[in-house]
Amino acid sequence: MKARASKIDAILTNTYGRKVIEDEEDPVDILIETILSQNTTDKNSHAAFQVLKRAFPKWEDMMGNRPDKIATLIRSGGLADIKAERILGALEFITKSRGELSLDFLKEMSPTQADAWLGQIKGVGPKTRGIILLFALRMPAFPVDTHIHRVTKRLGLIGQKVSREKAQEELAKLVQQREFYNFHINLIEHGRAICQARKPKCSACKIRRLCCFYTGTTWARS
């Protein structure tokens, strides 16, 4: 399985290019962006994030506001009321726990410790924690979104009944840590461009010969 995952990673890299994390990103920014991204498109969530950033150049300025005010600002991102509550709750939790609104202290922790600390925040699930670890803290984590979950199931890298949370654990074992970000991003690109939910474009897929969905071969363990 590791050899097949490595081949898939290499082909996707050749197809979509090698992805590297270039800019230093603030963990609190990533936390808020990821909450906004839940159950919507990247375009909508990014627009909502930019609206919030313009309204509150410093996230401390958002604290103390009523959730309905925040919800009005992020309405374009969907599930605005729920997301507003989660964002404000997260900011309050961080500030009360640490005495300041910063997650930079997580950089001094191990990945396991940082993941456990983030898990205390209401509404911050495995995917959100994984994104913060990987994108902002440069720690080994393999967050799984809908595209990655769908694509890796079809490829047979994970079983058909494997949950997203379990998929994060299983996929992290299949590729080397230095490939986590590259493989993560390229799987998402492939899911958007080729391996789409309703009608995958198998004839245009560069990894179809390694795909259980296309070849009709045995799936990975469930």
C-alpha positions as CSV (number, residue, x, y, z in Angstrom):
1,M,0.0,0.0,0.0
2,K,2.8,2.4,0.8
3,A,4.5,1.8,-2.5
4,R,1.2,2.5,-4.4
5,A,0.6,5.6,-2.3
6,S,4.1,6.8,-3.2
7,K,3.5,6.2,-6.9
8,I,0.2,8.1,-6.8
9,D,1.9,11.0,-4.9
10,A,4.7,11.1,-7.6
11,I,2.2,11.1,-10.5
12,L,0.1,13.8,-8.9
13,T,3.2,15.9,-8.2
14,N,4.2,15.6,-11.8
15,T,0.7,16.5,-12.9
16,Y,-0.1,19.4,-10.5
17,G,3.3,20.5,-9.4
18,R,5.2,20.2,-6.1
19,K,3.4,22.1,-3.3
20,V,5.4,23.7,-0.5
21,I,4.4,25.9,2.4
22,E,6.0,29.3,1.7
23,D,4.5,31.9,3.9
24,E,4.3,31.9,7.7
25,E,0.7,31.9,8.7
26,D,-0.8,32.9,12.0
27,P,-2.5,29.9,13.7
28,V,-5.4,32.0,14.9
29,D,-6.0,33.1,11.3
30,I,-5.9,29.5,10.1
31,L,-8.3,28.5,12.9
32,I,-10.9,31.1,11.9
33,E,-10.5,30.4,8.2
34,T,-11.0,26.7,8.7
35,I,-14.1,27.2,10.8
36,L,-15.5,29.5,8.0
37,S,-14.6,26.8,5.4
38,Q,-16.9,24.2,6.9
39,N,-19.7,23.1,4.5
40,T,-19.0,25.8,1.9
41,T,-16.7,26.6,-1.1
42,D,-13.3,28.0,-0.7
43,K,-14.5,31.1,-2.6
44,N,-17.3,31.8,-0.1
45,S,-15.2,31.1,3.0
46,H,-12.4,33.3,1.8
47,A,-14.8,36.1,1.1
48,A,-16.2,35.8,4.6
49,F,-12.8,35.7,6.1
50,Q,-11.8,38.9,4.2
51,V,-15.0,40.7,5.5
52,L,-14.1,39.7,9.0
53,K,-10.5,40.8,8.6
54,R,-11.6,44.2,7.3
55,A,-14.1,44.6,10.1
56,F,-11.6,43.5,12.8
57,P,-8.0,44.1,11.9
58,K,-7.1,42.6,15.3
59,W,-9.1,39.6,16.4
60,E,-9.2,41.0,19.9
61,D,-11.5,43.6,18.5
62,M,-14.1,41.0,17.6
63,M,-14.3,39.6,21.2
64,G,-17.3,41.0,23.1
65,N,-19.4,41.4,20.0
66,R,-22.8,39.7,19.8
67,P,-22.8,36.5,17.7
68,D,-25.6,37.9,15.5
69,K,-23.4,40.8,14.4
70,I,-20.6,38.4,13.4
71,A,-23.1,36.1,11.7
72,T,-24.3,39.1,9.6
73,L,-20.8,39.7,8.4
74,I,-20.1,36.1,7.4
75,R,-23.5,35.3,5.9
76,S,-22.0,34.6,2.5
77,G,-20.1,31.6,3.9
78,G,-23.2,29.7,5.0
79,L,-24.1,28.3,8.5
80,A,-23.3,31.8,9.7
81,D,-25.0,31.6,13.1
82,I,-23.2,28.4,14.0
83,K,-19.8,29.6,12.7
84,A,-20.1,32.9,14.6
85,E,-20.7,31.1,17.9
86,R,-17.8,28.8,17.2
87,I,-15.4,31.6,16.3
88,L,-16.3,33.7,19.3
89,G,-16.2,30.7,21.6
90,A,-12.7,29.7,20.3
91,L,-11.3,33.2,20.7
92,E,-12.7,33.4,24.3
93,F,-11.3,30.0,25.2
94,I,-7.8,30.8,23.9
95,T,-7.8,34.2,25.7
96,K,-9.1,32.8,29.0
97,S,-6.7,29.8,28.9
98,R,-3.6,31.7,27.9
99,G,-4.2,35.3,28.9
100,E,-3.7,36.5,25.4
101,L,-5.2,35.7,21.9
102,S,-2.3,33.7,20.4
103,L,-1.6,30.1,19.6
104,D,2.1,30.6,19.0
105,F,2.8,28.7,22.2
106,L,1.8,25.5,20.5
107,K,5.0,25.7,18.5
108,E,6.9,24.6,21.6
109,M,4.7,21.5,22.0
110,S,4.9,18.1,20.4
111,P,2.3,17.5,17.6
112,T,0.4,15.2,20.0
113,Q,0.3,17.8,22.7
114,A,-0.7,20.6,20.3
115,D,-3.5,18.4,18.9
116,A,-4.7,17.6,22.3
117,W,-4.8,21.2,23.4
118,L,-6.7,22.3,20.3
119,G,-9.1,19.5,20.9
120,Q,-10.3,21.3,24.0
121,I,-11.9,24.1,21.9
122,K,-15.5,23.5,21.1
123,G,-16.2,22.9,17.4
124,V,-12.6,22.3,16.6
125,G,-12.5,18.7,15.1
126,P,-9.8,16.6,13.7
127,K,-9.7,18.2,10.3
128,T,-9.4,21.7,11.7
129,R,-6.8,20.7,14.2
130,G,-4.9,18.9,11.4
131,I,-4.9,22.0,9.2
132,I,-3.6,24.2,12.0
133,L,-0.9,21.7,12.8
134,L,0.2,21.3,9.1
135,F,-0.4,24.8,7.7
136,A,0.5,27.1,10.6
137,L,2.7,25.1,12.9
138,R,4.6,23.0,10.2
139,M,3.9,19.9,12.2
140,P,3.2,16.4,10.7
141,A,-0.6,16.0,10.3
142,F,-2.7,14.8,7.4
143,P,-6.1,16.7,7.4
144,V,-8.8,15.0,5.4
145,D,-11.5,17.0,3.7
146,T,-14.4,15.8,1.5
147,H,-12.2,15.7,-1.7
148,I,-9.4,13.7,0.0
149,H,-11.9,11.3,1.6
150,R,-13.6,10.6,-1.7
151,V,-10.5,10.3,-3.8
152,T,-8.6,8.0,-1.4
153,K,-11.6,5.8,-1.0
154,R,-11.9,5.4,-4.8
155,L,-8.2,4.8,-5.0
156,G,-8.5,2.1,-2.4
157,L,-6.0,3.7,-0.1
158,I,-8.6,3.6,2.6
159,G,-11.6,1.3,3.0
160,Q,-15.1,2.3,2.0
161,K,-16.3,2.5,5.6
162,V,-13.4,4.5,7.0
163,S,-14.4,7.8,8.6
164,R,-12.6,11.0,7.9
165,E,-11.0,11.0,11.4
166,K,-9.7,7.4,10.9
167,A,-8.6,8.3,7.4
168,Q,-6.3,11.0,8.8
169,E,-4.5,8.3,10.8
170,E,-4.3,5.8,8.0
171,L,-3.2,8.2,5.3
172,A,-0.5,9.6,7.6
173,K,1.0,6.2,7.7
174,L,1.2,5.8,3.9
175,V,3.5,8.6,2.9
176,Q,6.5,10.2,4.4
177,Q,6.0,13.2,6.6
178,R,7.8,15.5,4.2
179,E,5.1,14.6,1.6
180,F,2.1,15.4,3.8
181,Y,1.5,18.9,2.6
182,N,2.3,18.1,-1.1
183,F,0.1,15.0,-1.2
184,H,-2.7,16.8,0.7
185,I,-2.9,19.7,-1.6
186,N,-2.6,17.6,-4.8
187,L,-5.3,15.2,-3.8
188,I,-7.6,18.1,-3.3
189,E,-6.7,19.5,-6.7
190,H,-7.3,16.1,-8.3
191,G,-10.6,15.8,-6.5
192,R,-11.7,19.2,-7.9
193,A,-10.4,18.8,-11.4
194,I,-10.8,15.1,-12.2
195,C,-12.1,12.8,-9.5
196,Q,-15.3,14.8,-9.0
197,A,-18.1,13.6,-6.7
198,R,-20.9,13.0,-9.2
199,K,-19.0,12.1,-12.4
200,P,-15.3,11.4,-12.2
201,K,-13.4,12.0,-15.4
202,C,-11.6,8.7,-15.4
203,S,-10.5,8.9,-19.1
204,A,-8.5,12.0,-18.2
205,C,-7.1,10.6,-14.9
206,K,-3.3,10.1,-14.8
207,I,-3.6,7.7,-11.8
208,R,-6.5,5.5,-13.1
209,R,-4.3,2.4,-13.5
210,L,-3.7,2.6,-9.7
211,C,-7.3,3.2,-8.9
212,C,-9.6,0.5,-7.5
213,F,-12.7,2.4,-8.7
214,Y,-11.4,2.4,-12.3
215,T,-9.9,-1.0,-12.4
216,G,-12.5,-2.8,-10.3
217,T,-9.9,-4.3,-8.1
218,T,-10.2,-5.1,-4.4
219,W,-10.7,-2.2,-2.0
220,A,-8.5,-1.5,0.9
221,R,-9.5,-2.9,4.2
222,S,-12.6,-1.3,5.7
